[in-house]
């Protein structure tokens, strides 16, 4: 990539991140489609959205392409991914980014709005253990307006089906190895490229100082998520999409 932030091809970095994530989740776009279907069903075509643990803004990108009158607040702690997001959406007045640590009880004080029609997140909250995730769900119940929704698309473990889990994992990993042999970038390879980029090298080094190689949370079950969201103050919660390894849980305020 180029040597100045102004000349960096942020779209190329955004697309590169999407391709890397699709290596792990080939049904990623289907999850986003269902997520936005539910946004439309509950909030209409001009929602105020909180893109939680937004990364490069993948959800916001799809949100605004489908709903041009939507607005989005992206919040994340990762300086490298936020740099890509801010570069990619530069000049778009519909989008605001906030750097905050979701495990800090005061993180929501930095948001530009007191409430949102929808809070959306994907492939992010598995980084948290159940105790801080429970606390976060309690905070989100206060941010979602009555009649609004929270949706989380992520890996959700089901330890009651070990044979199914093993077969699904083996099949998925075999497909990933074939894609890698064909040139797909995995997580480590993508970050190696970012670390060599003149603009992203500094934020990438800071990012690894914060997180290490890859934080691992508890990835609790779908039932745990639905129950905990109801206990946090949401009226209803259940899966609205699932694959053999992932699920999209929707909680209605």
N, C-alpha and C positions, 0 to 999 in steps of 0.2 A: 504494500500500500504506500501512499505518498507520505512525505515527511512533515506536513503541517496539518493541523486539525481541520483547517478550512478546506484543504484539498483532499482530505481523506475520503475514499469512496465508502461512505457509511452504508449505502444500500448493499454493497457487496459484502460488508461485514454482517449486516442483518440477514442476508440470504445465506451466508455461510453458517451462521448460528442455527438457522432453521434446518439446513440440511444435516448438520451434526445432531440436532435433537431428533430428527426423523430417523436417524440410524438406530436410535434406541426405541423409538415409538413410531412405527410406520403408519399407525392409525391416528396420528396427532391431529391432522386436519379434520378428521371426523369428530374428534372431541371438541375442537373449536366450533365446528358447525352446530353441534347440538347445544353447546353453551350459548351461542348467539341466538339460536332459535328460542331458548328459554328466556334470554334477556328480552327479546321482542315480545314474547307471550306475556311477560309480567310487567314490563316497563314501557313498551312502545318503542318508537324508532328514534327517539332523541334522549337517551338516558344519560344521566350523570354517573360515571363508572369509576370505581377505584380498582386499578390494576395492581393487585397485591403481589409483592415480590416479583416485580414486572420484568426483571432481566433486561433484554434488549427492546422490550415493548411488543412482543409477538402478539399478545392479546389485543393491545391497543391498535396495532396495525390492522388487524382483521376487523375489529370493532368499527373503526372509522371508514374502512372501505365499504362495509355493509350499511352503516348508519352514519352518513356524512354530518348529520346534525348532533351527533353525540359529543360529549366531552369526557376526557379521561385524565385522572391523576395517577401517575405511575409512582410507586414507592419501592425502593430497594436499598440495600446496603452495599452491593457490589460496585466498586468504582469503575471497573472496566466495562461491564455490561451497561451501566448507566451512561458511560461516555458514548457508547454506540447508540443507545436510545436517544440521547440528547442530540447527537449529530444527525441521526436519521430523521427526527421530527423537528429539526430546527426551523423556526419560523411558523410553525403550526400553532395558532393561538388556542386551538381546542385541547391542547395537551400541556400538562404541567408535570414535572418530575420532582420528587422529594427523596433525598437520601436519609434513610432512617433505619434503625435496628428494631425489628419487630419483637425482639425479646425485651426491649426497653419499655417499661410501662407508660412512658410519656411519648411514644413514637407518634401517636395520632395528633398530638398538639401541633405538629408541623404541617398538617394537611390544610389545604385552602378552603375546605368545606366541612361543615359539621355533620352532614349526612349524605348518603349516596343511594341512588336507585338500585345499584348492583355493585357488589364487590366480587371480583373474579380473580382466580389464581390457578396456575397449572404447573405441575412438575416442580414444586418449590417447597411446600410445607412438610414434605418428608424429611427435610433437613432438621426439623424441630423434634425434640422429645415431647412426650405426652403432657408433661406439666406445663411448659411454656405454651404449647399449642392449645391446651385447655384455657389458659389465661387469655390468649389471643382471640379465641372464639368468643369469650365473654366481651372483649372490647368490640369485636365486629358486630355483635348484636346491638350495641349502642350506636354504631355508625350506619347501619342499614335502616332506611326509613320503613315505616309500617307498610306492608304490601310489597316491599322490595325483596331482593334475593341475594344470597351469598352462594357462590359455586366454587368448588374445589375439584380439579381434575388431577389425579395423582395415583401413584402406586399405593394400593391398599391391600394389605396382607390378609389372607384367609388361611390360617394354620390348621383348619379342620379338613383340608383336602390335600394332603401331602403328595399323593400320587399324581393328581391332576397338576399340582404346582410344578412337580419335577418334570413332567412331560411337556408342559407349556414352556418352562424355562429352557429345556434342551432344544425345543423346536425354534424358539425365538433366538437363542444364541447361535444356532447353526445358520440362520438367515443373516444375522449380524456379521458373522465371520465371512460369509460369501460377499456381502456388501463391502466389507472392509478390504477384501482381496481385490475388489473391483475399483478401489480408490476412495471409499467413503472415509471421512475423518471421524475418529472417535473423540471423546472428551479430552483426553490427554493431548492428542495431536492438535486439536483446535487451540488449546491454550498455549501450546508451544509456538504456534504461529502468532498468536496475540502478543506473546512475550518478546518476539523479535520485531514487532512493528514499532517504528519510532514514536508514534502517537500513543499507542496502547501499552507500551512496555512499562511505563511508570504505574498506571492504574492497575495493570495485571500483577505487578510485584506487590502493590498494596493489597490487592484482593487476596493473594495467597498468604499474606501476613495476617489477614483477618480470619480466613476460613481454613487454611491448610489445604491439603490436596482435595478433600471432599468430605464435608461434614455428613455424618450419618445419624438421622433421627430414628424414631421408633417405627414409622410407617404402620400405624395401627389399622385395624380392620374397618371396612365400610360401616359395620354395625356400630363400632366405637364412634366414628365420626358423626353418624346420624344421631346417636344417643347424646353425645356431648354437645352437639349444636342445639338440640332441643332443651337440654339442661341449661344452656347458656342464655336462652330466651327466645329462640326461634320457635315458631308455632308448629312447623312441619319440616321434616328433613328425610330425604331418601335418594337413592341413586336414580338418575335419569338417563344414564348411559353406562355401559361397562364393556370391557373386553376381557380376554382371559387373564390379563395381568393388571389392568387399571380400571378405575371407576371415576365417574363424575357425580358427585353428591351435590344436591341442591337443597338449600335451607331457605324457607319462606318466613319472613318476619311477620 
